[in-house]
């Protein structure tokens, strides 16, 4: 009998406590906060990832333009058959200079490739004539055919472009959630400024005369 009375008292206390929590606005706010906290943290994380990723992506595009512009404007060691002659060392130096554009972000996660291409007869494709990588990048092979973006090749058949590419392996900060690395990419085609074309005979992919 005593145990039954004790059990009854505990049940009544539990019911009163449950009712008090139900009617307590602070308890309701606590529950709502607990439900909204994960969503708020996820939103904050995405904002941080998005802002940092956007900033690095912009730097990647700027780096691609910088290295391509440097190569097209570089003073050659000599001219040969109307072409600017450059050495691998000179091009590597320009690639290294361009990598500083990425600051304050680390350039260790970035690779670059600069190549020269010859626009085909249709103006829609171009063939690689030489290529030089940087920081572990992979040089394009001689004779590789690339599809030109938009209409940049229209009316340019037989002309040369310097093609700069930048890859950045972006790993978001480990904040609240882990995300897989993302490869950011930037590229641009520019025409040589010092002559009609550029020759690099000792690059990783050396100058190869295009087949007629």
Long-range contacts (C-beta under 8 A, 24 or more apart in sequence): 41-176, 42-176, 42-177, 44-176, 45-175, 45-176, 45-177, 48-173, 48-175, 49-172, 49-173, 49-175, 49-179, 52-172, 52-173, 53-170, 53-172, 53-182, 53-184, 55-105, 56-102, 56-105, 56-168, 56-170, 56-184, 57-168, 57-170, 57-184, 57-186, 59-101, 59-102, 59-105, 59-168, 60-102, 60-110, 60-166, 60-167, 60-168, 60-184, 60-185, 60-186, 61-166, 61-186, 61-188, 62-101, 62-186, 63-98, 63-99, 63-101, 63-102, 63-110, 63-112, 63-166, 63-186, 64-112, 64-164, 64-165, 64-166, 64-186, 64-187, 64-188, 65-164, 65-186, 65-188, 65-190, 66-98, 66-101, 67-94, 67-95, 67-97, 67-98, 67-112, 67-114, 67-164, 67-166, 68-114, 68-162, 68-163, 68-164, 68-188, 68-189, 68-190, 69-190, 70-94, 70-97, 70-98, 71-114, 71-162, 71-164, 71-198, 72-162, 72-190, 72-191, 72-192, 72-193, 72-194, 72-198, 73-193, 73-194, 74-194, 75-194, 76-194, 76-195, 76-198, 79-195, 80-199, 82-195, 82-196, 82-197, 83-195, 83-196, 83-197, 83-198, 83-199, 84-192, 84-194, 84-195, 84-197, 84-198, 84-199, 85-198, 85-199, 85-200, 85-201, 86-198, 86-199, 86-200, 87-200, 87-202, 88-132, 88-200, 88-202, 88-203, 88-204, 91-132, 91-200, 91-203, 92-132, 92-134, 95-132, 95-134, 95-135, 96-134, 99-134, 99-135, 102-168, 107-135, 108-135, 109-168, 109-169, 109-170, 109-171, 110-135, 110-166, 110-167, 110-168, 110-169, 111-135, 111-136, 111-137, 111-138, 111-166, 111-167, 112-137, 112-164, 112-165, 112-166, 112-167, 113-137, 113-138, 113-139, 113-140, 113-164, 113-165, 114-162, 114-163, 114-164, 114-165, 115-139, 115-140, 115-162, 115-163, 115-165, 115-205, 116-160, 116-161, 116-162, 116-163, 116-197, 116-198, 116-200, 117-146, 117-160, 117-161, 117-163, 117-189, 118-158, 118-159, 118-160, 118-197, 118-210, 119-148, 119-153, 119-156, 119-157, 119-158, 119-159, 119-160, 119-161, 120-145, 120-153, 120-157, 121-157, 121-158, 122-153, 122-157, 123-148, 123-151, 123-153, 123-154, 123-155, 123-156, 123-157, 124-148, 124-153, 125-153, 126-153, 126-161, 126-163, 127-210, 128-163, 128-205, 129-160, 129-197, 129-207, 129-208, 129-209, 129-210, 130-198, 130-199, 130-200, 130-203, 130-205, 130-206, 130-207, 130-208, 131-203, 131-204, 131-205, 132-200, 132-203, 132-204, 132-205, 133-204, 137-165, 137-167, 139-203, 139-204, 139-205, 140-205, 141-205, 142-205, 142-206, 142-208, 143-208, 143-210, 143-211, 148-189, 149-189, 152-189, 159-191, 159-196, 160-191, 160-192, 160-196, 160-197, 160-198, 161-189, 161-190, 161-191, 162-189, 162-190, 162-191, 162-192, 162-198, 163-187, 163-188, 163-189, 164-188, 164-190
